[in-house]
């Protein structure tokens, strides 16, 4: 949870610095989704998917 929240905060910062709305919204999702996800495997699966999406949208 902490790992993905930190990555989300980084994505939010990057999305604001380089005006990229996709990265900004993915950063918010990455920082907040784990509070609403009950199972540990879901946290890891969704977090990995969102992290990959952030890095793919940065280009």
Buried (B, 14 or more C-beta within 10 A) or exposed (E): EEEBBEBBBBBBEBBEEEEBEBBBBBBBBBBEBBEEBEEEEEBBEBBEEBBEBBEEBBE
